């Protein structure tokens, strides 16, 4: 746990300074200043992710990458040396002693949860291996030929590798997910302001959904799973978007910056791409007002945000977006064959629908949907039913407000419609529950909020009722939290974070290099490196070294060896 706290301090300092640099740049070039501390941290984490992506194109993300990171932070600190002390003083003056103690307690609770827990199955399968490849080599041509899942290329692994500290300690920490959860917890707990306010806000409902999600992943955020990163970032975007609408923000800049952040999120989880529909709002305003300079700035920022992701895709697999065979743009010797790409894509889809045989990919929805729903857990069924109902209730609310021409809620209508579309894409496309919590948690809470906030609240009855509901929820979830903490208290993780786990292994030789293979349901972990899921007789080293990468053997070579 001590190592986690130290890592949190490093993550906090560097992400804040990077974010503050972005704040100053936005103020200078766009005339907008990021106001919230959480927004600065989130901007910094996004910037660190993109930075690690660029660095990985040239070298392993280790000591050198952290040296460059500290240099960037020093530049930001120097540039803001005059206004930064005043900014921090202004923020800390508002922090009351009770809030300060609450923040310290929250940090300790999140550090505890990040030090131990359940390691995601996919972490042993390929997350840990992906992170180690990034730490040691950055990116390797054709790595997906060795292990197709290593071509999935989530930017979450870049951020984790950047802050793993493996070059210092010989152990690879995986604390970035926990730190991100901490920042979002601070954002979520601001819902307690409902006690002081005279009205309930829509963002309050989504903050409750966020806190619920955080309670669900508390015992799992020790894993660097890309799903957690993507969902937490998306929760931040939706909540912040709502807050901007609620405060009547007239400037389009913060909405545009959130859309740039969405580009980073897509590099974390491709399934988040549907949320890019939010870009329609700032795009329409900027085009209508002919603000071409700003349009150019946002386009450049968006390209910078996704370029490392796309470049890494090509290097890892030979495809611009893996596993999507619709964009066949490159002819490189390490390219994964199109048949394997298509198979991998179909396997993801059928698995998400509760099936294990790719041959069932054309199963009609009337067959797979009932079976998929029947396989869900109790609360998962409840959330899915609530989301399905929200498509109707949300559409009805949007229709009513549209007919009444209530222009002040047009922005909310737009967000709700995007959430409806996102839910439908998730439900009909790849409805794996962990891919869609932004839709099956945030979406129904938001839709419920649309109707509740619309009700007259004479005497503040609804507000008091919600406050009481929050107390009940806090007691219920607080009890679960204590039980979760007790469950893992016996683990000796007070100094070091719980390490990656692995099962039994075997090995084989590939041109003189030992490659490890798992014997326990694909669980290979971090230490047995490099690995493949099975003996790969169909690939070869491109240049005789791991740095040179992997490619498929020519058919004649395979036949002659067999």
C-alpha positions in Angstrom: 0.0 0.0 0.0 2.9 2.3 0.7 4.1 1.9 -2.9 0.6 2.8 -4.1 0.6 6.0 -2.1 4.0 7.0 -3.4 2.8 6.2 -6.9 -0.3 8.2 -6.3 1.8 11.2 -5.3 3.9 10.9 -8.4 0.8 10.5 -10.6 -0.8 13.5 -8.9 2.1 15.8 -9.2 2.9 15.1 -12.8 -0.7 14.9 -14.1 -1.5 18.2 -12.3 1.5 20.0 -13.8 0.8 18.6 -17.3 -2.9 19.6 -16.9 -1.9 23.0 -15.6 0.2 23.5 -18.7 -2.9 22.6 -20.8 -4.9 25.1 -18.8 -2.5 27.9 -19.6 -2.4 26.9 -23.3 -6.2 26.8 -23.5 -6.3 30.2 -21.8 -3.8 31.8 -24.2 -4.9 30.3 -27.5 -8.6 29.6 -26.9 -9.6 32.2 -24.3 -10.9 29.6 -21.9 -9.5 28.5 -18.5 -10.2 25.1 -17.0 -11.7 25.9 -13.6 -11.9 22.7 -11.7 -9.0 20.8 -10.2 -10.4 17.5 -11.3 -10.5 18.9 -14.9 -6.8 19.8 -14.6 -5.9 16.3 -13.4 -8.0 14.7 -16.2 -6.3 16.9 -18.8 -3.0 15.9 -17.4 -3.7 12.2 -17.5 -4.9 12.4 -21.1 -1.8 14.3 -22.0 0.4 11.8 -20.3 -1.3 9.0 -22.2 -0.7 10.7 -25.6 2.9 11.5 -24.6 3.5 7.8 -23.7 2.1 6.8 -27.0 4.4 9.0 -29.0 7.4 8.0 -26.9 6.6 4.3 -27.4 7.1 4.7 -31.2 10.8 5.3 -30.6 11.7 3.5 -27.4 10.6 1.5 -24.4 8.5 3.6 -21.9 10.7 3.5 -18.9 13.3 5.7 -17.3 13.8 7.9 -20.4 10.1 8.4 -20.8 9.8 9.5 -17.2 12.8 11.8 -17.6 11.0 13.5 -20.5 7.8 13.6 -18.5 9.5 15.4 -15.6 11.0 17.8 -18.1 7.6 18.7 -19.5 6.3 19.2 -15.9 9.3 21.4 -15.2 8.5 23.5 -18.2 4.9 23.8 -17.1 5.9 24.7 -13.6 8.3 27.4 -14.9 5.7 28.9 -17.2 3.1 29.0 -14.5 5.4 30.1 -11.7 3.6 33.4 -11.2 0.0 32.4 -11.2 0.2 28.8 -9.9 0.7 29.7 -6.2 -2.3 32.0 -6.3 -4.4 29.3 -8.0 -3.5 26.7 -5.4 -4.1 29.1 -2.6 -7.5 30.0 -3.9 -8.5 26.4 -4.2 -7.1 25.3 -0.8 -8.8 28.3 1.0 -12.2 26.9 0.0 -11.3 23.5 1.5 -12.8 23.2 4.9 -11.1 21.0 7.6 -13.8 18.4 7.4 -13.5 18.2 3.6 -9.7 18.0 3.9 -10.0 15.1 6.3 -12.5 13.4 4.1 -10.2 13.8 1.1 -7.3 12.2 3.0 -9.6 9.3 4.1 -10.7 8.9 0.5 -7.1 8.7 -0.7 -6.3 6.1 1.8 -9.4 4.0 0.9 -8.6 4.2 -2.8 -4.9 3.4 -2.2 -6.0 0.3 -0.1 -8.3 -0.8 -3.0 -5.5 -0.3 -5.5 -3.0 -2.3 -3.5 -5.0 -5.6 -3.5 -8.0 -7.3 -4.9 -9.2 -9.5 -7.8 -7.0 -9.4 -10.9 -9.0 -9.4 -14.1 -8.8 -12.6 -16.1 -7.6 -10.7 -19.1 -4.8 -9.2 -17.1 -3.2 -12.6 -16.8 -4.1 -13.3 -20.3 -2.5 -10.4 -22.1 -2.7 -7.0 -20.2 0.5 -7.6 -18.2 2.3 -8.9 -21.3 1.2 -5.8 -23.3 2.5 -3.5 -20.5 5.8 -5.2 -20.4 6.3 -5.0 -24.1 5.6 -1.3 -23.9 8.0 -0.9 -20.9 10.9 -2.7 -22.6 10.4 -2.1 -26.4 7.7 0.5 -26.9 6.2 -1.1 -30.0 7.3 -4.1 -32.1 6.4 -4.7 -35.7 4.0 -7.6 -36.1 3.6 -8.3 -32.4 0.0 -9.4 -33.0 1.4 -12.4 -35.0 2.9 -13.7 -31.8 -0.3 -13.2 -29.8 -3.3 -11.6 -31.5 -4.5 -9.9 -28.2 -1.2 -8.0 -28.0 -2.5 -6.1 -31.1 -5.6 -4.8 -29.2 -3.4 -1.8 -28.4 -5.3 0.0 -25.6 -3.7 3.3 -24.6 -4.6 2.4 -21.0 -1.5 0.1 -21.1 0.6 3.0 -22.2 -0.4 5.1 -19.2 0.1 2.1 -16.9 3.6 1.4 -18.3 4.6 5.1 -18.0 3.8 5.0 -14.2 4.8 1.4 -13.5 8.2 2.3 -12.1 9.7 -1.0 -13.3 12.9 0.7 -14.3 13.5 1.7 -10.7 12.2 -1.2 -8.6 12.2 -4.2 -10.9 8.5 -4.5 -10.1 5.8 -3.2 -12.4 3.2 -1.2 -10.5 -0.3 -0.9 -12.0 -1.7 2.0 -10.1 -3.0 4.3 -12.9 -6.4 2.8 -12.8 -6.7 3.3 -9.1 -5.5 6.9 -9.3 -8.0 7.6 -12.1 -10.7 6.1 -9.9 -9.6 8.4 -7.1 -10.0 11.5 -9.2 -13.5 10.4 -10.4 -14.4 9.6 -6.7 -13.7 13.2 -5.9 -15.9 14.3 -8.8 -18.6 11.9 -7.7 -18.7 12.9 -4.1 -19.4 16.5 -5.0 -23.0 15.2 -5.2 -23.2 15.9 -1.4 -23.8 19.5 -2.5 -27.4 18.6 -2.9 -27.8 19.3 0.8 -26.9 22.9 0.4 -28.4 23.6 -3.0 -32.1 24.6 -3.4 -32.5 22.3 -6.4 -31.5 18.9 -7.7 -29.2 18.9 -10.8 -29.1 16.3 -13.6 -25.4 15.8 -13.0 -26.3 14.7 -9.5 -28.0 11.6 -10.9 -25.0 10.6 -13.0 -22.6 11.2 -10.1 -24.6 8.7 -8.1 -24.3 6.3 -11.0 -20.5 7.0 -11.0 -20.2 6.2 -7.3 -22.2 3.0 -7.8 -19.7 2.0 -10.6 -16.7 2.9 -8.4 -18.2 0.6 -5.7 -18.4 -2.2 -8.2 -14.8 -2.0 -9.4 -13.3 -1.2 -6.0 -12.0 -4.8 -5.5 -10.9 -5.0 -9.2 -9.2 -1.7 -9.9 -5.9 -3.3 -9.0 -6.1 -4.6 -12.5 -5.0 -2.3 -15.4 -8.1 -3.3 -17.4 -8.8 -0.9 -20.3 -12.6 -1.2 -19.5 -12.2 0.7 -16.3 -10.1 3.4 -17.8 -12.6 3.9 -20.6 -15.7 3.9 -18.4 -14.2 6.3 -15.9 -13.2 8.8 -18.6 -16.6 8.5 -20.2 -18.3 9.2 -16.8 -16.2 12.3 -16.5 -17.2 13.5 -20.0 -20.9 13.0 -19.4 -20.9 14.6 -16.0 -18.8 17.6 -17.1 -21.0 18.0 -20.2 -24.1 18.1 -18.0 -22.4 20.6 -15.6 -21.7 22.9 -18.5 -25.3 22.7 -19.6 -26.6 23.3 -16.1 -24.4 26.4 -15.5 -25.5 27.8 -18.9 -22.0 27.8 -20.3 -22.1 29.9 -23.5 -18.6 29.3 -24.7 -18.2 26.3 -27.0 -14.5 25.8 -26.0 -15.1 23.4 -23.0 -17.4 21.2 -25.1 -14.7 21.1 -27.8 -12.0 20.2 -25.4 -14.2 17.4 -24.0 -14.5 16.1 -27.6 -10.7 16.1 -27.9 -10.7 14.0 -24.7 -13.1 11.6 -26.4 -10.5 11.0 -29.1 -8.1 9.9 -26.3 -10.8 7.7 -24.9 -11.4 6.0 -28.2 -7.7 5.1 -28.2 -8.3 3.4 -24.8 -11.4 1.5 -25.9 -12.6 1.5 -29.5 -16.1 0.7 -28.4 -16.3 4.3 -27.1 -16.3 5.7 -30.6 -20.0 6.2 -30.7 -19.7 8.9 -28.1 -17.8 10.9 -30.6 -21.3 11.9 -31.9 -21.0 14.6 -29.2 -18.6 16.5 -31.5 -21.6 17.5 -33.6 -22.5 20.3 -31.1 -19.2 22.2 -31.1 -18.7 21.5 -34.8 -22.0 23.1 -35.8 -21.4 26.2 -33.6 -17.8 26.7 -34.9 -18.8 26.2 -38.5 -21.9 28.5 -38.2 -19.7 31.2 -36.7 -16.9 30.6 -39.2 -14.3 30.2 -36.5 -11.9 28.4 -38.7 -8.8 29.1 -36.6 -10.4 27.2 -33.7 -11.6 24.4 -35.9 -8.0 24.0 -37.1 -6.7 23.9 -33.5 -9.2 21.2 -32.5 -8.5 19.2 -35.6 -4.8 19.3 -34.9 -5.4 18.4 -31.2 -7.6 15.5 -32.3 -5.0 14.2 -34.8 -2.3 14.5 -32.2 -4.5 12.6 -29.7 -5.1 9.6 -32.0 -1.9 9.5 -34.1 0.1 7.3 -31.6 -2.8 4.9 -31.4 -3.2 4.6 -35.2 0.6 4.4 -35.7 0.9 1.7 -33.1 -2.0 -0.2 -34.7 -0.1 -0.3 -38.0 3.2 -1.3 -36.4 1.6 -4.0 -34.2 -0.7 -5.6 -36.8 -0.3 -3.9 -40.2 -3.9 -2.6 -39.9 -5.0 1.0 -39.2 -7.6 -0.2 -36.7 -7.4 -3.7 -35.3 -9.4 -5.9 -35.5 -11.2 -4.1 -38.3 -10.6 -5.3 -41.8 -12.6 -2.6 -43.5 -9.6 -0.3 -43.8 -6.9 -2.2 -45.7 -4.4 0.6 -46.4 -0.9 -0.9 -45.7 1.2 -3.6 -47.3 3.9 -4.5 -44.8 5.6 -7.9 -44.3 4.4 -8.2 -40.7 0.7 -7.8 -41.6 -1.7 -10.1 -39.8 -3.7 -12.1 -42.5 -7.1 -10.7 -43.2 -8.8 -14.0 -42.3 -7.4 -13.9 -38.8 -8.4 -10.2 -38.4 -12.0 -11.1 -39.4 -12.1 -14.1 -37.1 -10.8 -12.1 -34.2 -13.5 -9.4 -34.8 -16.3 -12.0 -35.0 -15.0 -13.8 -31.9 -15.3 -10.6 -29.9 -18.8 -10.0 -31.1 -20.1 -13.5 -30.4 -18.4 -13.7 -27.0 -20.1 -10.4 -26.0 -23.4 -12.0 -27.0 -22.8 -15.0 -24.7 -21.6 -17.4 -27.3 -18.3 -19.1 -27.8 -18.4 -20.5 -31.3 -17.6 -18.0 -34.1 -19.7 -20.1 -36.5 -22.8 -18.8 -34.6 -22.0 -15.2 -35.7 -25.2 -15.0 -37.8 -27.5 -16.1 -35.0 -30.6 -13.9 -35.2 -31.3 -11.4 -32.4 -34.5 -13.2 -31.4 -32.3 -16.3 -30.5 -29.2 -14.8 -28.9 -30.8 -11.9 -27.0 -33.0 -14.0 -24.6 -30.1 -16.4 -23.9 -27.7 -13.5 -23.4 -30.1 -11.8 -21.0 -30.7 -15.1 -19.1 -27.0 -15.4 -18.5 -26.8 -12.0 -16.8 -26.6 -11.5 -13.0 -29.5 -10.2 -11.1 -28.5 -6.5 -10.9 -27.2 -6.6 -14.5 -30.6 -7.7 -15.7 -32.1 -4.8 -13.8 -29.7 -2.3 -15.3 -30.3 -3.6 -18.8 -34.1 -3.4 -18.4 -33.8 0.1 -17.0 -31.7 1.1 -20.0 -34.1 -0.5 -22.5 -37.0 1.4 -20.8 -34.9 4.6 -20.8 -34.7 4.5 -24.6 -38.5 5.0 -24.6 -38.8 7.3 -21.6 -35.8 9.4 -22.8 -37.1 9.7 -26.4 -40.5 10.7 -25.0 -38.9 13.4 -22.8 -36.9 14.7 -25.7 -40.1 14.8 -27.9 -42.1 16.7 -25.3 -39.4 19.3 -24.7 -38.8 19.6 -28.5 -42.5 20.2 -29.2 -42.6 22.8 -26.4 -39.5 24.4 -28.0 -37.8 24.7 -24.7 -34.5 25.9 -26.1 -32.8 26.0 -22.8 -32.7 22.2 -22.7 -31.7 21.6 -26.3 -28.2 20.7 -25.1 -29.6 18.1 -22.7 -31.8 16.7 -25.4 -28.7 16.3 -27.6 -26.8 14.5 -24.9 -29.7 12.2 -24.1 -30.1 11.3 -27.8 -26.4 10.4 -28.1 -26.8 8.2 -25.0 -29.8 6.5 -26.6 -27.8 5.8 -29.7 -24.8 4.6 -27.7 -26.9 2.2 -25.7 -28.5 0.7 -28.9 -25.1 0.3 -30.6 -23.8 -1.5 -27.4 -26.9 -3.6 -27.0 -27.1 -4.7 -30.6 -23.4 -4.9 -31.3 -21.1 -6.1 -28.5 -23.2 -6.2 -25.4 -20.6 -7.4 -23.0 -21.6 -5.8 -19.7 -18.2 -4.4 -18.7 -18.1 -2.6 -22.1 -21.3 -0.7 -21.5 -21.6 0.6 -17.9 -21.8 4.2 -19.2 -25.0 3.1 -20.9 -26.5 0.7 -18.4 -25.7 2.9 -15.4 -25.3 6.5 -16.4 -28.0 6.4 -19.1 -30.9 5.2 -16.9 -29.8 7.5 -14.0 -29.7 10.4 -16.4 -33.1 9.5 -17.9 -34.7 9.2 -14.5 -33.2 12.6 -13.6 -34.7 14.2 -16.7 -38.2 13.4 -15.4 -37.6 14.0 -11.7 -36.0 17.4 -12.2 -38.9 18.3 -14.4 -41.4 17.8 -11.5 -42.4 20.8 -9.3 -40.6 20.6 -6.0 -42.8 22.5 -3.6 -41.2 22.8 -0.2 -38.1 20.9 -1.4 -39.7 17.5 -0.8 -38.0 15.8 -3.8 -34.6 17.3 -2.8 -35.0 16.0 0.7 -36.1 12.7 -0.6 -33.0 12.4 -2.8 -30.8 13.4 0.1 -32.4 10.7 2.2 -31.9 8.2 -0.6 -28.2 9.2 -0.8 -27.8 8.5 2.9 -29.4 5.0 2.5 -27.2 4.3 -0.5 -24.1 5.5 1.4 -24.9 3.2 4.3 -25.6 0.2 2.0 -22.5 0.7 -0.1 -20.4 1.7 3.0 -21.2 -1.7 4.5 -20.2 -3.4 1.3 -17.0 -1.4 1.2 -16.0 -2.4 4.7 -16.7 -6.1 3.9 -14.5 -5.8 0.8 -11.7 -4.2 2.7 -11.9 -6.9 5.4 -11.9 -9.7 2.7 -8.5 -8.7 1.4 -6.9 -7.5 4.7 -5.0 -10.8 5.1 -2.9 -10.1 2.0 0.6 -8.9 2.6 0.3 -5.8 0.5 1.1 -3.1 3.0 4.4 -2.2 1.4 4.1 -3.4 -2.2 1.1 -3.6 -4.4 -0.3 -7.0 -5.1 1.8 -8.4 -8.0 0.6 -9.8 -11.3 -0.4 -13.5 -11.1 0.2 -16.3 -13.5 -0.5 -20.0 -13.8 1.6 -23.0 -14.9 3.8 -22.4 -17.9 5.8 -24.3 -20.6 8.1 -22.9 -23.2 9.5 -23.4 -26.7 12.3 -22.0 -28.8 11.8 -19.5 -31.7 15.1 -19.0 -33.5 17.0 -19.2 -30.2 14.6 -17.1 -28.2 12.6 -18.7 -25.4 8.9 -18.1 -25.8 6.6 -19.1 -22.9 3.1 -20.5 -23.2 0.5 -20.8 -20.5 -0.9 -24.1 -19.3 -3.6 -22.6 -17.1 -6.5 -21.1 -19.1 -4.2 -18.7 -20.9 -2.9 -17.1 -17.6 0.7 -16.1 -18.3 1.1 -12.9 -16.2 4.1 -10.6 -16.4 7.3 -12.5 -15.5 7.1 -15.3 -18.1 8.1 -13.0 -21.0 7.7 -13.0 -24.0 4.8 -15.3 -24.4 2.3 -16.7 -27.0 -0.9 -18.5 -26.3 0.4 -21.7 -27.9 3.5 -22.9 -29.9 3.6 -20.7 -33.0 5.2 -22.7 -35.8 3.8 -20.4 -38.5 5.8 -17.2 -37.5 9.4 -16.1 -37.7 11.5 -13.3 -36.4 11.8 -10.5 -39.0 15.4 -9.5 -38.1 16.5 -12.2 -35.7 15.6 -10.2 -32.6 12.6 -9.3 -30.6 13.0 -5.6 -31.5 12.7 -6.5 -35.2 9.3 -8.1 -34.6 7.4 -11.0 -36.0 5.8 -12.0 -39.3 4.0 -15.0 -40.8 6.2 -17.5 -42.6 5.7 -17.8 -46.3 3.5 -20.9 -47.2 6.5 -22.6 -48.8 8.6 -22.2 -45.7 5.9 -23.6 -43.5 5.4 -26.6 -45.8 9.1 -27.4 -46.1 9.5 -27.4 -42.3 6.5 -29.6 -41.8 
